[in-house]
Amino acid sequence: MFHKALWLRNWKQGKYVIVLFWLSTLYLLPYGYYRDALYRTKYLRETTDTYYSYHLSGDHPTFFPGLLLIGLAVILIGWERHNQTNDFLWSMPFKRSHLFSSKWLFGTIHIVSALSVNWFLMYIIYKTTIHADYQSFTPFHLYFIYTSMTLIAVYTLALFIGSITGNIVSQGALSYILLIFPIYISQLAFPFIALHVDLSEKEYDKVYRKSSMYIENTSTLSPLMHFNINYNYQPQGEAIKDEYGDVHAGPAYHHIPSAWTLLSPAIYILICLPLGAYLYARSPNEQNGKILLYQKLHVYFSICTSICFGLLGSEVFIDGSESTPFHYMYFIGCGILTYAILQWVLKHKLSLYTR
């Protein structure tokens, strides 16, 4: 998996996405940090009775780079299935599991390298700009650790999905859906469940918030979802109560999730990497072009997808009504329609003609 030929092949396939990944992280992190320093300096110099403030929301600068990593995984695995170059690749004197590992290592090295360069540049900017007068760089050290683990987990998950899907569309779509699934499933499932439980509005909000937090912690994005770095030196500022119930009276009020949230991306990496290598080595080429490569997964995929679309249909078409029969009518109707469509789609191949 460290063979030079494999590295060059991966680079040839994914070089444009890799370049975009580097440029996007450099633009969103160091350049954005430097641009904010210039703005604050000018603002404080030209304006009277003002104050210094800074805010970084952990998931915003990493959303687009995360999408690019999904795109890289799609190119390295899904595109090979469409242009049939995986037959040639598998005929080379390399184990298939090593081929998969080389793709993972290629992306992971670029993730770690890009974030290390970003961290170094941001530290230089911090030391040479107005930020050093008002900030401590300690929270940013933790931010880059959390970001590295999260992006590696996103990339690993996307590669794993590529080992069970047969085309680029299904790999990209399923990777993105599983990425955001733990974040939004509560919004679909909880209103339906609440129809069968007698809860006051206050109890509903409390239970919903608590259950959503637990489910969100199963996402690869959980370490960054509520990661916030804030500095606000407003002289007349009063104590601030944030969305987590914490009261902040000082200028620095950060929310850094517990290190336990790193357990979620670590589990994704530890499970998806060896399982993806195992399945990639046994991929049935005759199923290339289909949504899923393995027939045994069709039933589980159809049932889970039908339930999700059933919940979505009952939430969208019911238009705020609390009528239980109507919820069930749309839930069952949308679920059956989705199941029927999937039974047809799963049997056919998606063909992209390439030269």
C-alpha positions in Angstrom: 0.0 0.0 0.0 3.1 2.3 0.2 4.1 1.4 -3.4 5.1 4.4 -5.5 3.0 3.3 -8.5 -0.2 3.2 -6.4 0.5 6.6 -5.0 1.1 8.1 -8.5 -2.1 6.5 -9.7 -4.1 7.9 -6.9 -2.6 11.3 -7.4 -3.4 11.2 -11.2 -7.0 10.4 -10.4 -7.6 12.7 -7.5 -5.1 15.6 -8.0 -7.8 18.2 -8.9 -9.9 17.4 -5.8 -6.8 17.4 -3.6 -5.7 20.8 -4.9 -9.2 22.1 -4.2 -9.1 20.6 -0.7 -5.8 22.4 0.1 -7.0 25.7 -1.4 -10.3 25.6 0.4 -8.8 24.9 3.8 -6.2 27.6 3.3 -8.9 30.1 2.3 -11.4 29.2 5.0 -8.9 29.0 7.9 -5.6 31.0 7.7 -6.8 33.5 5.1 -10.1 34.0 6.9 -8.3 34.4 10.2 -5.9 37.0 8.6 -8.7 38.8 6.9 -10.6 39.1 10.2 -7.4 40.5 11.8 -7.1 43.2 9.2 -10.8 44.1 9.6 -10.6 44.3 13.4 -7.4 46.4 13.2 -9.0 48.9 10.8 -12.3 48.9 12.8 -10.6 49.7 16.1 -8.4 52.3 14.5 -11.1 54.3 12.7 -14.0 53.9 15.1 -14.5 55.2 18.6 -16.4 53.6 21.5 -16.0 50.1 20.0 -14.7 46.7 21.1 -12.9 43.6 19.8 -14.9 40.5 19.0 -14.1 37.2 17.2 -16.2 34.1 16.5 -15.3 30.7 15.0 -18.0 28.0 14.5 -16.2 24.7 14.3 -18.3 23.0 11.6 -18.5 25.9 9.1 -14.9 26.0 7.8 -14.9 22.2 7.4 -18.2 21.6 5.6 -16.9 22.2 2.0 -13.6 20.4 2.6 -15.6 17.4 3.9 -17.7 17.4 0.7 -14.4 17.4 -1.3 -13.2 14.4 0.6 -16.4 12.6 -0.3 -15.7 13.5 -3.9 -12.2 12.2 -3.6 -13.4 8.9 -2.3 -16.0 8.7 -5.1 -13.3 9.3 -7.7 -10.8 6.8 -6.3 -13.4 4.0 -6.1 -16.7 4.8 -7.8 -15.2 6.2 -11.0 -13.1 3.1 -11.4 -16.2 1.0 -11.5 -17.8 3.2 -14.2 -14.9 3.2 -16.6 -14.0 -0.4 -15.8 -10.4 0.4 -14.9 -10.7 -1.5 -11.7 -10.3 -4.7 -13.7 -6.9 -3.6 -14.9 -6.0 -2.4 -11.4 -6.9 -5.7 -9.8 -4.8 -7.6 -12.4 -1.7 -5.8 -11.0 0.5 -7.7 -8.5 -1.1 -6.0 -5.4 -3.6 -7.3 -2.9 -7.0 -5.8 -3.2 -7.0 -4.9 0.5 -3.7 -3.1 -0.1 -5.2 -1.1 -3.0 -8.0 0.0 -0.6 -5.5 0.9 2.1 -3.4 2.9 -0.3 -6.5 5.0 -1.2 -7.2 5.6 2.4 -3.6 6.4 3.2 -3.4 8.8 0.2 -6.3 10.9 1.5 -5.4 10.7 5.1 -1.9 12.0 4.5 -3.2 14.9 2.6 -5.8 15.7 5.3 -3.1 15.7 8.1 -0.6 17.6 5.9 -3.1 20.3 4.9 -4.4 20.8 8.5 -0.8 20.9 9.8 0.1 23.6 7.3 -3.1 25.5 8.2 -2.4 25.3 11.9 1.2 26.6 11.4 0.0 29.5 9.2 -2.7 30.4 11.7 -0.2 30.4 14.5 2.1 32.8 12.6 -0.9 35.1 11.8 -1.9 35.0 15.5 1.6 36.0 16.6 1.9 38.9 14.1 -1.6 40.5 14.2 -4.1 42.0 16.6 -5.4 38.6 17.6 -2.4 38.1 19.9 -3.5 41.0 22.1 -7.0 39.6 22.8 -6.8 35.8 22.2 -5.2 32.7 23.5 -4.3 30.2 20.8 -4.9 27.1 23.0 -8.5 26.5 21.8 -7.2 26.4 18.2 -4.8 23.5 19.0 -7.8 21.5 20.1 -9.8 22.6 17.1 -7.3 21.2 14.7 -7.1 17.9 16.6 -10.9 17.6 16.5 -11.0 18.6 12.8 -8.4 16.1 11.8 -10.2 13.2 13.4 -13.5 14.3 11.9 -12.3 14.7 8.4 -10.4 11.4 8.5 -13.6 9.7 9.7 -15.7 11.4 6.9 -13.2 10.2 4.3 -13.0 6.7 5.7 -16.8 6.4 5.7 -17.0 7.5 2.1 -14.4 4.9 1.1 -16.3 2.2 3.0 -19.6 3.2 1.2 -17.6 2.8 -2.1 -16.9 -0.8 -1.2 -20.6 -1.7 -1.2 -22.0 0.5 -3.9 -21.7 0.0 -7.6 -21.7 3.5 -9.1 -20.6 7.1 -8.3 -24.1 8.4 -7.8 -25.0 5.9 -5.1 -21.6 6.2 -3.4 -21.8 10.0 -3.3 -25.4 10.2 -2.2 -25.2 7.5 0.5 -22.0 9.0 1.9 -23.6 12.4 2.2 -26.9 10.9 3.6 -25.1 8.9 6.3 -23.0 11.9 7.2 -26.0 14.0 8.0 -28.4 11.2 9.0 -27.8 11.4 12.8 -28.3 15.1 12.7 -31.7 15.2 11.1 -33.3 11.9 11.9 -34.7 13.3 15.2 -36.5 16.0 13.3 -38.3 13.2 11.3 -38.8 10.6 13.9 -39.6 12.5 17.1 -42.8 14.4 15.9 -44.2 11.0 14.8 -43.3 9.4 18.1 -44.7 12.3 20.0 -48.2 11.7 18.6 -48.4 8.6 20.7 -47.1 10.2 23.9 -48.9 12.8 25.9 -46.3 15.5 26.5 -46.6 19.2 27.4 -44.8 21.7 25.2 -42.1 22.2 27.8 -41.6 18.4 28.3 -41.6 17.9 24.5 -38.8 20.5 24.0 -36.8 19.0 26.8 -37.0 15.4 25.6 -36.5 16.4 22.0 -33.3 18.4 22.8 -31.9 15.6 25.0 -32.6 12.8 22.5 -31.3 14.9 19.6 -28.0 15.4 21.5 -27.5 11.7 22.1 -28.3 10.8 18.5 -26.1 13.6 17.1 -23.2 12.2 19.1 -23.2 9.1 16.8 -22.3 11.3 13.8 -18.8 11.6 12.4 -19.4 15.4 12.7 -20.2 15.4 16.4 -16.8 16.7 17.6 -17.3 19.9 15.5 -21.0 20.5 15.6 -21.0 22.5 18.8 -17.4 23.6 18.8 -17.3 27.4 19.2 -14.5 29.9 19.9 -15.7 33.3 21.0 -14.1 36.5 22.2 -16.2 39.6 23.0 -14.6 42.5 24.8 -17.7 44.7 25.0 -17.2 46.9 28.0 -20.9 47.2 28.8 -21.5 43.6 28.0 -23.7 41.6 30.4 -23.3 38.0 31.3 -24.3 35.8 28.4 -26.3 32.6 28.7 -25.5 30.3 25.7 -27.6 27.6 24.1 -26.2 25.0 26.4 -27.3 26.8 29.6 -23.8 28.0 30.5 -23.4 31.6 31.8 -20.4 33.5 30.5 -19.4 36.8 32.2 -15.9 37.2 30.7 -14.8 38.2 27.2 -13.8 34.6 26.3 -16.6 32.1 26.2 -15.8 29.0 24.3 -17.7 25.8 23.9 -15.3 22.9 23.4 -17.1 19.5 23.3 -15.8 16.8 25.6 -12.9 14.6 24.3 -15.5 11.8 24.5 -17.0 13.1 21.3 -13.9 12.0 19.5 -14.9 8.4 20.3 -17.5 8.6 17.5 -15.2 9.4 14.6 -12.6 7.0 16.1 -15.2 4.1 16.0 -16.1 5.0 12.4 -12.4 4.7 11.4 -11.7 1.5 13.3 -14.8 -0.2 11.9 -15.1 1.2 8.3 -11.4 0.9 7.4 -10.9 -2.9 7.9 -14.5 -3.7 6.9 -14.1 -1.6 3.8 -10.8 -3.3 2.8 -12.5 -6.7 3.4 -15.5 -5.9 1.2 -13.4 -4.1 -1.5 -11.3 -7.3 -1.9 -14.5 -9.3 -2.5 -16.4 -6.9 -4.7 -18.4 -8.7 -7.4 -17.5 -6.8 -10.6 -20.5 -8.2 -12.5 -22.7 -5.9 -10.2 -20.9 -2.7 -11.2 -23.4 0.0 -12.1 -26.0 -1.1 -9.6 -26.8 0.9 -6.4 -25.5 -1.8 -4.2 -23.1 -4.6 -5.1 -24.4 -7.1 -2.6 -27.8 -8.7 -3.0 -28.1 -9.4 0.8 -28.1 -5.7 1.5 -31.1 -4.9 -0.7 -33.7 -5.9 1.9 -32.2 -3.8 4.7 -31.5 -0.9 2.4 -35.1 -0.9 1.1 -36.7 -1.2 4.5 -34.6 1.6 6.1 -35.0 3.9 3.2 -38.7 3.3 3.0 -39.1 4.1 6.7 -37.1 7.3 6.3 -39.1 8.5 3.3 -42.3 7.5 5.1 -41.4 9.7 8.0 -40.5 12.5 5.6 -43.7 12.2 3.8 -45.8 12.2 7.0 -44.0 15.3 8.1 -44.1 17.3 4.8 -47.6 16.5 3.6 -49.4 16.7 6.9 -48.6 20.4 7.2 -48.6 20.7 11.0 -51.7 18.6 11.6 -51.7 16.4 14.8 -54.2 13.9 13.3 -52.7 10.4 13.9 -54.7 8.7 11.1 -53.4 11.2 8.5 -49.8 10.7 9.8 -50.1 7.0 9.3 -51.8 7.4 5.9 -48.9 9.4 4.5 -46.3 7.4 6.4 -47.6 4.1 4.9 -48.3 5.6 1.5 -44.9 7.2 1.0 -43.1 4.1 2.5 -44.8 1.7 0.1 -44.2 4.0 -2.9 -40.5 4.3 -2.0 -40.2 0.5 -1.5 -41.8 -0.2 -4.9 -39.5 2.3 -6.6 -36.4 0.9 -4.9 -37.3 -2.6 -6.0 -37.1 -1.5 -9.6 -34.1 0.7 -9.2 -32.0 -1.9 -7.4 -32.4 -4.4 -10.3 -31.0 -2.0 -12.9 -27.6 -0.6 -13.6 -26.6 3.0 -14.1 -24.4 3.2 -17.2 -22.1 6.1 -17.8 -20.3 5.9 -21.1 -16.7 7.1 -20.9 -13.8 7.0 -23.3 
